[in-house]
Amino acid sequence: MRSTDIRAVCARQILDCKGKPMLEVDVLTQGGALGRASSPSGVSAGEHEAFVLRDHDAAYFGGLSVNACIEAVKNIIAPALIGMDVFDQRKIDSVLIALDGTENKTHLGGNTLYSVSLACLKAACKTLNLPMYEYLAKKPITTVPLPTYNIISGGSYQKGSMPFQEITVVPYKAASIMEAVHIGWQMFEMAPKVIESITGAPAKPGKLSGWQAPTTDPIACFELMQELADRCGCLDKIAFATDCASSEFYNAQRNTYDFVDRELDTDELIGYLKEMTTRFPFLYCEDVLQENDWDGWVRATRELDRTILIGDDFTVTNIKRLQKAHELNACGGFIFKPNQVGTVTECIEAHEYAQSCGMITIPSIRAGAVTNDSIFDMAVAFGSPCTKQGPPRNGERTYGINFLSRVADLYPEAKPFDFTTIARCF
């Protein structure tokens, strides 16, 4: 029996950063290495994401408890994994996928499979006493991803507000990670003062991380962001990104988008985004159209030539959807959220495929996040251009900022990703 063989797999219920129940899994090796992991969950979740298994008992945690996941780990997964080598991630994940046996992990739950899969990876890293980014990279760390900052929130994060979910600042011309951190901190701290000076009303904190949009018009929000950057003295250092999350305001019955006080068809929404990305420097735009409109995404990619279109609900970290998107030239990259697909192997394969096609990978935390999300390790290992973690407001978001700062300090030769090599907004 090897010291790296799995000795035990157990599970429990804990709470995520929003206070919702989530699964936590421990994987213990014969040599005593412990891997512990949880799968986050999102507020805005694509219909093609891996299934999140919950109990739906309204009398207990409002139906959100995960006892079914715990039972699945205890009775189905643990007996199958005990004795397997934690260094054989691909084999472990193939067993997990086979045990579930469904396309979208509806039997055991994507949250169950990812928690177990990630716990095995963490046990392997612990065995070698290596940080996960070094274990996954298997090469020198030469690039540190830039942190990005969701300053203004709307959409699903702030109902009745601006339709787009996030208005984000990317300090893409920062000379160092610490300068990028300072820019994000400064803009987030200054934002409520600028909002109040322009609108005459006090700024309101958003439900998750950013400030609540002071207007329903996204373009007006970006004008405010430019004013904010100018007052902070960093206008020449930043560009913008946005998560449109268009599936959230798509009207399937009418095949239109409920855009504040008007209704837009696909071409009208693309036209609005064309104006927006022409007026302002945009590095990337997420989910510009609803997640099943392949023809519309192809047109949008052709029309919106001053930014990179990124899939999130559209691509769901799924290699099959990424392959189709690449073949159709429907987007230029994707938001990397491992729990969308279900296992470590599957999400890494999605990244490697995208990388081979010249598409960019942007790792992101979820709204229902853990406080030590491994996507930051993966971002460093991948050499990703940036991460989505939000502003320095809550612990799970500050963790990501601090993680990147720490890596930059530990690897002084590593530089912030050079966004100018891929940016289209010049």
C-alpha positions as CSV (number, residue, x, y, z in Angstrom):
1,M,0.0,0.0,0.0
2,R,1.4,3.4,-1.0
3,S,1.5,6.4,1.3
4,T,-0.3,8.4,-1.5
5,D,-3.3,6.0,-1.6
6,I,-6.6,7.4,-0.4
7,R,-7.4,6.1,3.1
8,A,-10.6,8.0,3.8
9,V,-13.1,10.3,2.2
10,C,-15.7,12.1,4.3
11,A,-18.0,15.1,3.9
12,R,-19.9,17.6,6.0
13,Q,-22.1,20.7,5.5
14,I,-20.7,24.2,6.0
15,L,-21.7,27.7,5.0
16,D,-20.5,29.7,2.0
17,C,-19.7,33.4,2.0
18,K,-23.4,34.2,1.6
19,G,-24.5,32.0,4.4
20,K,-25.9,29.2,2.2
21,P,-25.1,25.6,2.9
22,M,-22.3,24.0,0.9
23,L,-20.5,20.7,0.9
24,E,-17.0,20.3,2.3
25,V,-15.0,17.1,1.6
26,D,-11.9,15.8,3.3
27,V,-9.6,13.3,1.5
28,L,-7.0,11.6,3.7
29,T,-4.0,9.6,2.4
30,Q,-2.3,6.7,4.0
31,G,0.7,9.0,4.6
32,G,-1.5,11.5,6.5
33,A,-1.9,14.2,3.9
34,L,-5.2,15.9,4.1
35,G,-7.0,17.6,1.2
36,R,-10.0,19.7,2.0
37,A,-12.2,21.4,-0.6
38,S,-15.7,22.8,-1.3
39,S,-17.6,23.7,-4.4
40,P,-18.9,27.3,-4.7
41,S,-22.2,28.2,-6.3
42,G,-23.4,31.2,-8.4
43,V,-26.3,33.6,-8.3
44,S,-26.3,33.9,-12.1
45,A,-25.9,30.3,-13.3
46,G,-26.1,29.1,-16.9
47,E,-28.6,26.4,-17.8
48,H,-25.7,24.2,-19.1
49,E,-23.7,24.2,-15.9
50,A,-23.2,21.1,-13.9
51,F,-26.2,20.4,-11.6
52,V,-26.0,21.6,-8.0
53,L,-27.5,18.9,-5.7
54,R,-29.5,20.2,-2.8
55,D,-32.1,18.6,-0.5
56,H,-35.1,20.9,-1.2
57,D,-36.5,20.4,2.3
58,A,-38.1,23.8,2.9
59,A,-38.0,23.2,6.7
60,Y,-34.3,22.9,6.8
61,F,-32.0,25.7,5.6
62,G,-34.8,26.8,3.2
63,G,-34.3,23.7,1.1
64,L,-30.6,24.5,0.4
65,S,-29.0,21.9,2.6
66,V,-26.6,19.3,1.1
67,N,-27.3,16.1,3.1
68,A,-27.9,14.2,-0.2
69,C,-24.3,15.2,-1.2
70,I,-23.0,13.9,2.1
71,E,-24.8,10.6,1.6
72,A,-23.4,10.3,-1.9
73,V,-19.9,10.8,-0.7
74,K,-20.3,8.3,2.1
75,N,-22.1,5.5,0.3
76,I,-21.1,5.8,-3.3
77,I,-17.9,7.8,-3.8
78,A,-15.8,6.9,-0.8
79,P,-15.9,3.1,-1.4
80,A,-14.9,3.6,-5.0
81,L,-12.0,5.9,-4.3
82,I,-10.4,4.3,-1.2
83,G,-7.1,2.8,-2.3
84,M,-6.6,5.0,-5.3
85,D,-3.5,7.2,-5.7
86,V,-4.1,10.9,-5.2
87,F,-1.4,11.6,-7.9
88,D,-3.6,9.9,-10.5
89,Q,-6.1,12.8,-10.9
90,R,-7.3,11.8,-14.3
91,K,-8.2,8.3,-13.1
92,I,-9.9,9.6,-10.0
93,D,-12.0,12.0,-12.1
94,S,-12.9,9.3,-14.6
95,V,-14.2,7.2,-11.8
96,L,-16.3,10.1,-10.4
97,I,-17.7,10.9,-13.9
98,A,-18.6,7.2,-14.3
99,L,-20.2,7.0,-10.9
100,D,-22.5,9.9,-11.8
101,G,-23.2,8.7,-15.3
102,T,-25.0,11.8,-16.5
103,E,-24.1,14.6,-18.9
104,N,-24.6,17.4,-16.4
105,K,-23.8,15.6,-13.1
106,T,-27.5,15.4,-12.1
107,H,-27.1,12.1,-10.3
108,L,-24.5,12.9,-7.7
109,G,-24.3,16.7,-8.2
110,G,-21.5,18.7,-9.8
111,N,-21.0,20.3,-6.4
112,T,-20.3,16.8,-4.9
113,L,-17.9,15.7,-7.7
114,Y,-15.9,19.0,-7.8
115,S,-15.5,19.0,-4.0
116,V,-14.2,15.5,-4.0
117,S,-12.0,16.0,-7.1
118,L,-10.4,19.2,-5.7
119,A,-9.9,17.6,-2.3
120,C,-7.9,14.8,-4.0
121,L,-5.8,17.5,-5.9
122,K,-5.1,19.3,-2.6
123,A,-4.1,16.0,-0.9
124,A,-1.5,15.5,-3.7
125,C,-0.1,19.0,-3.3
126,K,0.0,18.5,0.5
127,T,2.0,15.2,0.0
128,L,4.7,17.1,-1.9
129,N,4.4,20.2,0.3
130,L,3.9,22.3,-2.8
131,P,1.5,25.2,-3.4
132,M,-1.1,24.1,-6.0
133,Y,0.1,26.6,-8.6
134,E,3.6,25.1,-8.6
135,Y,2.2,21.5,-8.7
136,L,-0.1,22.3,-11.7
137,A,2.3,24.6,-13.6
138,K,5.3,22.2,-13.6
139,K,7.4,25.2,-14.9
140,P,8.7,28.5,-13.6
141,I,6.2,31.1,-12.7
142,T,6.8,34.1,-15.0
143,T,3.5,35.8,-15.1
144,V,1.1,37.0,-12.3
145,P,-2.5,37.6,-13.3
146,L,-4.0,41.0,-12.8
147,P,-6.7,41.4,-10.2
148,T,-9.9,43.0,-11.6
149,Y,-12.4,45.1,-9.7
150,N,-16.2,45.0,-10.0
151,I,-16.9,48.6,-8.8
152,I,-20.6,48.9,-9.8
153,S,-23.2,46.1,-9.6
154,G,-26.5,45.5,-11.3
155,G,-28.4,42.7,-13.0
156,S,-28.9,39.6,-10.8
157,Y,-26.7,41.2,-8.1
158,Q,-29.0,44.2,-7.8
159,K,-32.6,43.7,-9.1
160,G,-34.3,46.7,-10.4
161,S,-31.0,48.4,-11.2
162,M,-28.9,48.5,-14.3
163,P,-29.4,45.4,-16.5
164,F,-25.7,44.5,-16.8
165,Q,-24.4,42.5,-13.8
166,E,-20.9,44.0,-13.4
167,I,-19.0,47.1,-14.4
168,T,-15.4,46.3,-13.9
169,V,-12.0,48.1,-13.8
170,V,-8.9,46.3,-15.1
171,P,-5.6,48.1,-14.2
172,Y,-4.0,46.7,-17.3
173,K,-1.1,49.2,-17.5
174,A,-0.1,48.9,-13.9
175,A,3.7,48.4,-13.7
176,S,3.3,45.9,-10.8
177,I,0.7,43.9,-9.0
178,M,1.0,46.2,-6.0
179,E,0.2,49.2,-8.2
180,A,-2.8,47.3,-9.6
181,V,-3.9,46.6,-6.1
182,H,-3.6,50.2,-5.1
183,I,-5.5,51.4,-8.2
184,G,-8.4,49.0,-7.4
185,W,-8.4,50.0,-3.7
186,Q,-8.3,53.7,-4.5
187,M,-11.2,53.5,-7.0
188,F,-13.4,51.4,-4.8
189,E,-12.8,53.8,-1.8
190,M,-13.4,56.9,-4.0
191,A,-16.4,55.5,-5.8
192,P,-19.1,56.5,-3.2
193,K,-17.9,60.0,-3.1
194,V,-18.0,60.4,-6.9
195,I,-21.4,58.7,-7.1
196,E,-22.8,61.1,-4.5
197,S,-21.2,64.2,-6.1
198,I,-22.7,63.3,-9.5
199,T,-26.1,62.0,-8.5
200,G,-26.7,64.1,-5.3
201,A,-27.6,60.9,-3.4
202,P,-25.5,58.7,-1.1
203,A,-24.0,55.6,-2.7
204,K,-25.5,52.3,-1.7
205,P,-23.5,49.2,-1.2
206,G,-24.4,46.3,-3.5
207,K,-25.6,43.0,-2.2
208,L,-22.3,41.3,-3.0
209,S,-19.3,43.4,-3.6
210,G,-19.6,46.5,-5.8
211,W,-21.6,49.6,-5.2
212,Q,-25.2,49.7,-6.4
213,A,-25.5,51.2,-9.8
214,P,-26.7,54.8,-9.4
215,T,-28.5,54.7,-12.8
216,T,-30.1,52.1,-15.0
217,D,-28.1,53.2,-18.0
218,P,-24.8,51.2,-18.4
219,I,-23.2,53.9,-20.6
220,A,-23.9,56.5,-17.9
221,C,-22.3,54.1,-15.4
222,F,-19.2,54.0,-17.6
223,E,-19.1,57.7,-17.9
224,L,-19.1,57.8,-14.1
225,M,-16.3,55.3,-14.0
226,Q,-14.2,57.5,-16.3
227,E,-14.7,60.4,-14.0
228,L,-13.8,58.2,-11.0
229,A,-10.5,57.1,-12.7
230,D,-9.7,60.7,-13.7
231,R,-10.2,61.8,-10.1
232,C,-8.0,59.0,-8.9
233,G,-5.3,59.9,-11.4
234,C,-5.2,56.5,-13.0
235,L,-7.2,57.1,-16.2
236,D,-4.2,56.2,-18.3
237,K,-3.7,52.9,-16.4
238,I,-7.1,51.3,-16.6
239,A,-9.6,49.9,-19.1
240,F,-13.0,48.4,-18.6
241,A,-14.8,45.1,-18.7
242,T,-18.4,44.1,-18.1
243,D,-20.5,41.1,-17.5
244,C,-23.7,41.7,-19.4
245,A,-25.2,38.4,-18.1
246,S,-27.7,38.8,-20.9
247,S,-29.5,35.6,-20.3
248,E,-30.8,37.1,-17.1
249,F,-32.8,39.8,-18.9
250,Y,-33.6,37.8,-22.1
251,N,-37.3,37.3,-22.8
252,A,-37.6,33.8,-24.4
253,Q,-41.2,34.2,-25.3
254,R,-40.5,37.3,-27.4
255,N,-36.9,36.6,-28.3
256,T,-36.0,40.1,-27.1
257,Y,-34.1,41.6,-24.2
258,D,-35.9,43.6,-21.4
259,F,-33.4,46.5,-21.3
260,V,-34.5,48.9,-18.6
261,D,-37.6,50.7,-20.0
262,R,-37.4,49.3,-23.5
263,E,-37.2,46.1,-25.5
264,L,-34.2,45.3,-27.7
265,D,-33.8,42.6,-30.3
266,T,-30.5,40.9,-30.8
267,D,-29.2,43.4,-33.4
268,E,-30.3,46.4,-31.3
269,L,-28.4,45.0,-28.3
270,I,-25.3,44.4,-30.4
271,G,-25.6,48.0,-31.7
272,Y,-25.8,49.3,-28.1
273,L,-22.7,47.4,-27.2
274,K,-21.0,48.6,-30.3
275,E,-21.6,52.2,-29.2
276,M,-20.4,51.4,-25.7
277,T,-17.2,49.6,-26.7
278,T,-16.4,52.3,-29.2
279,R,-16.7,55.2,-26.7
280,F,-14.8,53.5,-23.9
281,P,-11.7,51.3,-23.7
282,F,-13.0,47.8,-23.2
283,L,-10.7,44.8,-22.7
284,Y,-13.5,42.2,-22.7
285,C,-17.2,41.8,-22.5
286,E,-18.9,38.7,-21.0
287,D,-22.1,37.1,-22.0
288,V,-23.2,39.8,-24.5
289,L,-26.1,37.7,-25.6
290,Q,-28.2,34.9,-24.2
291,E,-26.5,31.5,-23.8
292,N,-28.1,29.6,-26.6
293,D,-28.0,32.2,-29.4
294,W,-25.0,30.8,-31.4
295,D,-25.8,32.8,-34.6
296,G,-26.1,36.0,-32.5
297,W,-22.7,35.4,-30.9
298,V,-21.1,35.0,-34.3
299,R,-22.6,38.3,-35.4
300,A,-21.5,40.0,-32.2
301,T,-18.0,38.8,-32.5
302,R,-17.8,40.2,-36.0
303,E,-19.4,43.5,-35.1
304,L,-17.7,44.2,-31.7
305,D,-14.2,44.4,-33.0
306,R,-12.8,46.7,-30.3
307,T,-13.1,44.2,-27.5
308,I,-12.8,40.5,-26.8
309,L,-16.1,38.6,-26.3
310,I,-15.9,36.2,-23.4
311,G,-18.3,33.3,-22.6
312,D,-19.5,32.5,-19.1
313,D,-23.1,31.1,-19.1
314,F,-22.4,30.7,-22.9
315,T,-19.4,28.4,-22.4
316,V,-19.7,27.1,-18.8
317,T,-16.1,25.8,-18.7
318,N,-17.2,23.0,-21.0
319,I,-14.9,21.8,-23.7
320,K,-17.7,20.8,-26.0
321,R,-19.2,24.3,-26.0
322,L,-15.7,25.8,-26.3
323,Q,-15.0,23.7,-29.3
324,K,-18.2,24.8,-31.0
325,A,-17.5,28.4,-30.1
326,H,-14.0,28.2,-31.6
327,E,-15.2,26.5,-34.8
328,L,-17.9,29.2,-35.3
329,N,-15.6,32.1,-34.2
330,A,-18.3,32.9,-31.6
331,C,-16.1,34.3,-28.8
332,G,-12.4,34.9,-27.9
333,G,-12.2,33.4,-24.5
334,F,-14.1,32.2,-21.5
335,I,-14.7,32.7,-17.8
336,F,-13.1,29.7,-15.9
337,K,-15.3,28.3,-13.1
338,P,-14.4,24.7,-12.4
339,N,-17.7,23.9,-10.6
340,Q,-19.6,24.7,-13.8
341,V,-18.2,21.4,-15.3
342,G,-17.6,19.2,-12.3
343,T,-14.1,17.8,-12.0
344,V,-10.5,19.2,-12.0
345,T,-9.6,17.2,-15.1
346,E,-12.5,18.5,-17.1
347,C,-11.9,22.1,-16.2
348,I,-8.1,21.9,-17.0
349,E,-8.9,20.2,-20.3
350,A,-11.2,23.1,-21.1
351,H,-8.4,25.6,-20.4
352,E,-5.8,23.7,-22.4
353,Y,-8.2,23.5,-25.4
354,A,-8.9,27.2,-25.2
355,Q,-5.2,28.0,-24.9
356,S,-4.4,25.8,-27.9
357,C,-6.9,27.8,-30.0
358,G,-5.7,31.3,-28.9
359,M,-8.6,31.9,-26.6
360,I,-8.0,33.5,-23.2
361,T,-9.0,32.0,-19.8
362,I,-10.2,34.3,-17.0
363,P,-10.6,32.4,-13.7
364,S,-13.4,33.7,-11.5
365,I,-14.8,33.2,-8.0
366,R,-18.6,32.6,-7.6
367,A,-21.1,34.6,-5.7
368,G,-21.5,31.8,-3.2
369,A,-17.7,31.6,-2.7
370,V,-15.3,29.9,-0.4
371,T,-12.7,32.0,1.4
372,N,-9.7,30.2,-0.2
373,D,-10.8,29.5,-3.7
374,S,-8.3,27.4,-5.7
375,I,-9.0,29.3,-8.9
376,F,-6.2,31.7,-8.0
377,D,-3.7,28.8,-7.9
378,M,-5.0,27.7,-11.2
379,A,-4.8,31.3,-12.6
380,V,-1.2,31.5,-11.7
381,A,-0.4,28.0,-13.0
382,F,-2.1,28.8,-16.3
383,G,-0.5,32.2,-16.8
384,S,-4.0,33.8,-17.1
385,P,-4.3,37.5,-18.0
386,C,-6.4,38.3,-14.9
387,T,-8.8,37.0,-12.3
388,K,-12.3,38.0,-11.3
389,Q,-12.5,38.4,-7.6
390,G,-14.1,41.7,-7.1
391,P,-13.1,44.7,-5.0
392,P,-11.5,44.6,-1.5
393,R,-14.7,44.4,0.4
394,N,-15.3,40.9,1.7
395,G,-13.0,38.2,2.9
396,E,-13.3,35.8,-0.1
397,R,-12.6,38.7,-2.5
398,T,-9.7,40.1,-0.5
399,Y,-8.2,36.6,-0.3
400,G,-7.8,36.6,-4.1
401,I,-6.2,40.1,-4.1
402,N,-3.8,39.0,-1.3
403,F,-3.0,35.8,-3.1
404,L,-1.8,37.6,-6.2
405,S,0.1,40.1,-4.1
406,R,1.8,37.2,-2.3
407,V,2.8,35.4,-5.5
408,A,4.2,38.6,-7.0
409,D,6.3,39.1,-3.8
410,L,7.5,35.4,-3.8
411,Y,8.4,35.5,-7.5
412,P,9.9,39.0,-8.0
413,E,11.0,38.2,-11.6
414,A,7.4,37.4,-12.6
415,K,5.6,40.3,-14.2
416,P,1.9,41.3,-14.5
417,F,0.3,39.9,-17.6
418,D,0.9,42.1,-20.6
419,F,-2.6,42.9,-21.7
420,T,-1.4,45.1,-24.5
421,T,-0.5,41.9,-26.5
422,I,-4.2,41.0,-26.8
423,A,-6.1,44.2,-26.2
424,R,-8.2,45.6,-29.1
425,C,-9.3,48.9,-27.5
426,F,-6.4,51.1,-28.6
